Amino acid sequence: MKTFQYERAASAETATTDAATPGAKFIAGGTNLLDLMKLQIETPGKLVDITRLPLGDIESRDDGGLTIGTLVPNSDLAAEPRVIEGYEVLSRALLAGASGQLRNKATTGGNLLQRTRCYYFYDTATPCNKREPGSGCSAIGGFNRILAVLGTSDKCIATHPSDMAVAMRALDATIVTLKADGDRRRIAIADFYRLPGETPEIETVLEPGELITAVELPKPVEGARHLYRKVRDRASYAFALVSVAGVVVMDGTTVKSAALAFGGLGPMPWRNPAVEAALVGKEASDATFAAAADALLADARGFGSNDFKIPLMRRTLIASLRELTGA
Amino acid sequence: MFDFGDGKTNSLTMDKPHPVSLLDTGVQGVISHPLDRVDGPLKVSGSATYSAEYQIDGLAHGVLVGAKIGHGKIVSVDADAVKSLPGVIDVVTDFDTFIKVPQQGGETGAPTQGVKEIDYFGQIVAIVLAESFEAAREAAQLLPITYEKSEGTYDFAAHRDEADKPSDAMIPAHYTQGDVDQAMTDADVTVDLTYITPSQNSAAMEPHASIAVWEDDALTLYSSHQMPTSGAQQLAKSLGISAKKVRIIARYIGGGFGSKLGIAPESVAAAIAAKQLGRPVKAVMARTQVFDATVRRSNTEQRVRLAAGRDGKLTAIGHDSLTSNLASEEYFEPVGIGTHFLYAGENRSITHDMVRLNLLLSGSMRAPGEAVGMVGLECAMDELAEKLGMDPIALRKVNDTQTDPEKQVPHSSRQLSRALDDGARLFGWDKRHAKPAIQREGEWLIGMGVASATRANMLQQSSAKVEIHPDGSATVSSAMTDIGTGSYTILAQIASEILGIPVETITMSLGDTNDPPAAGSGGSWGAGSAGSAVYLACEMLRSNLAKAMDVPEDSLTLKDGMAIGDNRSRAIGDLVGKGMEATGEIKPGKQEKETTQASYGAHFAEVGVNVVTGEVRVRRMLGIFAAGRVLNAKTARSQCLGGMTFGIGTALTEDLIHDTRDGKLVNRDLAEYHVPVNADVPQLEVHFIDERDIHANPIHAKGIGELGIAGAAAAVVNAIYNACGVRVRDMPITCDKLLDGLPPL
């Protein structure tokens, strides 16, 4: 492990300026970062510890929404009555992830920023454009069973590993940040992540020193059914092969509204308006569901060992829609 | 090493049956009882000292460096580039002496040495020493090494046609009897199927770790070993010093499962570095290095041919396997080891051929042979039963035999049919639908499967010393180990039962080569071998106590610290003067040839297959086992639970994947190499059938540690077929392999 400086942030403002220097990183739960540092995949010169900042509350807003402090642990968020009541998909997604011990440490903001679990990203003996820009992608042409089928580039086919972020994407969360220059930003989760393109090492729109302070959820969708379904290689402590987060409102047998996001498919929590367009205003039926699956997977492309994700996602989506619509 | 001749040694060679055991006549009443582990409180309170935890003054921290090519050689190591980093002491490598691979279990020579030539990705080539672990790790990461790459063979499928016959090792590589081809042609019903199992890693919780301490020319190695006695010999040979100058201390071992049978690269590297530095050196393999550079269970490709009459009686069994190993190595996964004796059948072909690959060493992992070989045999039996229209249990019973079908000698004790029958009753086998894909609960298709269990029994030369102290307490010492199995406890129970000394007053000393030599823990022989050594020592002490009491041995009763006989009663401590000691020594003998010895049992599994995704979840399992005397019902049960859990891993999750482009191991952490976690392991039920094996050893126990895994995976696989009607012959059965066969939504 490379030697690093450690600073405990006195305030969110000083944290952002401390972390704006090159090579600096925030640390909260550390469940991902510390592993990566031990393996020398991340080699920050400085860690700015934000765990003592007052960013650990969950607050109801006047508009009926919920503001989740960035330091709220995954366990607490999953067990929060207001989350279970209004955002069941989030609670379910959180509990589908990691292990009890990890969820106790992992934070809301940190979860959004998890790095990929690509085998080759994790191995400094192999080329990886995300870890070492320009070195090449070992996963293309290699073993890529857990990697992406949507949103890939010829530079990177990594997936985003979070379950929580998939639910947040279906819930239209907004990420609230504080920048080093003191400005605050509110970033829709739809705009938060970046596709790999030519620069897979850049995963979000966050600027140096920019700190996630909270995640806002809009007012709960009334009369919605929630679902988080995760397909995995073992019953616990395994990343999603594919997953679906769904929030659906029915009007009789017609789909009134649908919000669907997907894990395990792409480099970011995946959402495609065409999927929802194929559903809304339509009769809940297998034909409708098949059209939604077609819309989702139209551009899907496997890389060999992950080809199965395409039929697997299709089946999982159809079964999930049956459950969500009661069809 | 086994040369006592001091008049204090009771030695027995198992040339004859041993019909009477003092464990049946003892009255202390502790043998077989489900005693808690005597070392349990130390372990749960963190005060059991594992190899890497010894606090030693002046310790330098070593971090190993693995090669970053799959095949080729080292041109140069630029140690100067990292020596100036803060805290770094030195970079040590010894191209001739460093070991290329770990040693296999029980060998007394050095493993393949020399690391300049790289034969597999991750091969340990150097050790970086620093004042702190972190500094050593940083320098190890940065150490510039220049390689010259050459073509390697990494792809089993591409090279399978180049397989050769390995030399005969644990079992003959090729065995044939009669004419399997002809029998296949002549039979009423046949199956001819190919099963695949991937490479696996033992994934023991504790990584391989050594602390090397030199005092003049004598080396003490605190190290995690299953077999310290032979480990010390391997280490001495590797270093070119006398075995008398090597002491291995392995008091507590955080699991081995075969991966710690022989010495691993960190031991020799630590020893050489400690010598060069003139200070103690600790080397702990990182988890990734345990995966990259210790030992794997070989992948296997198994062609299984079975021929049977309409009555199900087998006329032929063919079990022809391909496995893989490095070109320099002789060990092959003995896939057919259980096939030799499990079922009757006149015509037999059991062969093992080897594909030479540039991948890390393949060697023993829990139940080498049976753990994967019984996937092939027992799944093929299931497929044959279906073809015959027979119940899978009935098919197995029809082919049960009390005579070894190859050696034509009796089985020493064998209750296979009873295990199948009792297990079926306890499990509720009568509720199974013979036709697959019948039972459905919501999205889940439910099915049941069965498989026989067998594991060859072995006895290995072992010794132990038992001392009775004047205060009536006792000490048992042996270079035997407890790798988490319960050796500490069962050996204390054996001594307690025979000597009438309470377990609480018996001090156990295991895992130190300064104590009497023993074969250690491996091959499920530990309890039978070391247990017999303790038995024999206690037998002699009992005889001496009778003399001290001046009563005939057969009228002496020892209980709760008292010796009773001839209407007299004395404290045992009062009979031993300044102390009384004896050493017991057991050796295998003619009984091994005159009988075929194995443990038997049956596995039952009920699984759910998700009809949407193909995800498989085991709903319940039941194992029923006959392994001679059960020495401790609790630790024996735990062994079986562990084995059955391994079976779930083999069937569903474990898959060590190498990149076929360069031999690089792809999934080398516990997040991506999937061993079953708690949520994957449902209610497991374990039953034992009462049994004594008088041919095995004086304690009448057979091996149990690996019995629980043998056949367990096959029961799960067979249950998957019964649940959903999709037959997958390529392990592990992950959801993607079932997907195509599942009904449309």
Chai-1 contact restraints between the chains, C-beta under 6 A:
chainA,res_idxA,chainB,res_idxB,connection_type,confidence,min_distance_angstrom,max_distance_angstrom,comment,restraint_id
A,M1,B,E134,contact,1.0,0.0,6.0,A-B,restraint_1
A,M1,B,R137,contact,1.0,0.0,6.0,A-B,restraint_2
A,M1,B,E138,contact,1.0,0.0,6.0,A-B,restraint_3
A,K2,B,E138,contact,1.0,0.0,6.0,A-B,restraint_4
A,Q40,B,Q141,contact,1.0,0.0,6.0,A-B,restraint_5
A,Y119,B,V666,contact,1.0,0.0,6.0,A-B,restraint_6
A,Y119,B,N667,contact,1.0,0.0,6.0,A-B,restraint_7
A,A125,B,K68,contact,1.0,0.0,6.0,A-B,restraint_8
A,G142,B,D659,contact,1.0,0.0,6.0,A-B,restraint_9
A,F143,B,I657,contact,1.0,0.0,6.0,A-B,restraint_10
A,F143,B,D659,contact,1.0,0.0,6.0,A-B,restraint_11
A,F143,B,V666,contact,1.0,0.0,6.0,A-B,restraint_12
A,V231,B,T613,contact,1.0,0.0,6.0,A-B,restraint_13
A,D233,B,H674,contact,1.0,0.0,6.0,A-B,restraint_14
A,D233,B,T734,contact,1.0,0.0,6.0,A-B,restraint_15
A,R234,B,T653,contact,1.0,0.0,6.0,A-B,restraint_16
A,R234,B,H674,contact,1.0,0.0,6.0,A-B,restraint_17
A,R234,B,V677,contact,1.0,0.0,6.0,A-B,restraint_18
A,R234,B,D680,contact,1.0,0.0,6.0,A-B,restraint_19
A,A235,B,A679,contact,1.0,0.0,6.0,A-B,restraint_20
A,A235,B,D680,contact,1.0,0.0,6.0,A-B,restraint_21
A,S236,B,V677,contact,1.0,0.0,6.0,A-B,restraint_22
A,S236,B,A679,contact,1.0,0.0,6.0,A-B,restraint_23
A,Y237,B,V677,contact,1.0,0.0,6.0,A-B,restraint_24
A,F308,B,D736,contact,1.0,0.0,6.0,A-B,restraint_25
A,P311,B,L739,contact,1.0,0.0,6.0,A-B,restraint_26
A,R315,B,V612,contact,1.0,0.0,6.0,A-B,restraint_27
A,R315,B,L745,contact,1.0,0.0,6.0,A-B,restraint_28
A,T316,B,T613,contact,1.0,0.0,6.0,A-B,restraint_29
A,I318,B,L745,contact,1.0,0.0,6.0,A-B,restraint_30
A,A319,B,V612,contact,1.0,0.0,6.0,A-B,restraint_31
